[in-house]
Amino acid sequence: MDINVIKSLIQIVSKSNINEIKIQIGETKIYIKNEDKNNIKKNNKSFSINNEKNYKDKKLKHKNLITIKSPMIGTFYRKPNPNKDPFVKIGDTIKVGMIICIIEAMKLFNNVESEVNGKLLKIFVENATPVDYDQPLFLLETDP
């Protein structure tokens, strides 16, 4: 399926009252979900961000925790290529617009940029592994 068709579908769903849509053409499956006000949209990609006040890891007792979730189904990559350093490491300061990972979907490499400022506390996904839509990728501590 053409990426422009997918972008058009995302725009239609985001501007309508449709909550979610599932489409299958041959073996290609697309799932688009229009979320609530905690959903941040940029460049036709949805980034779900949730406050994690009751995060279960007892070492992390911060109040301002945010989980950055996958905007799509695909393969998660921490590095631009196997010979390079990861985009981000635990302890790094993350800025809005900073590339934090790549998700490959249908042979297209999509840069995922941070929508928030914060300090990276945890990475939930191993490099070069499949991820689902809305799957937690990173945990950040933001300023109060």
Buried (B, 14 or more C-beta within 10 A) or exposed (E): EEEEEBEEBBEEBBEEEEEEBEEEEEEEEBBBBBBEEEBBBEEBBBBBBEEBEEBEEEEEEBEBBBBBBBBBBBBBBBBBEEEEEBBBEEEBEBEEEBEBBBBBBBEEEBEBBBBBBBBBBBBBBEEEEEBEBBBBBBBBBBEE
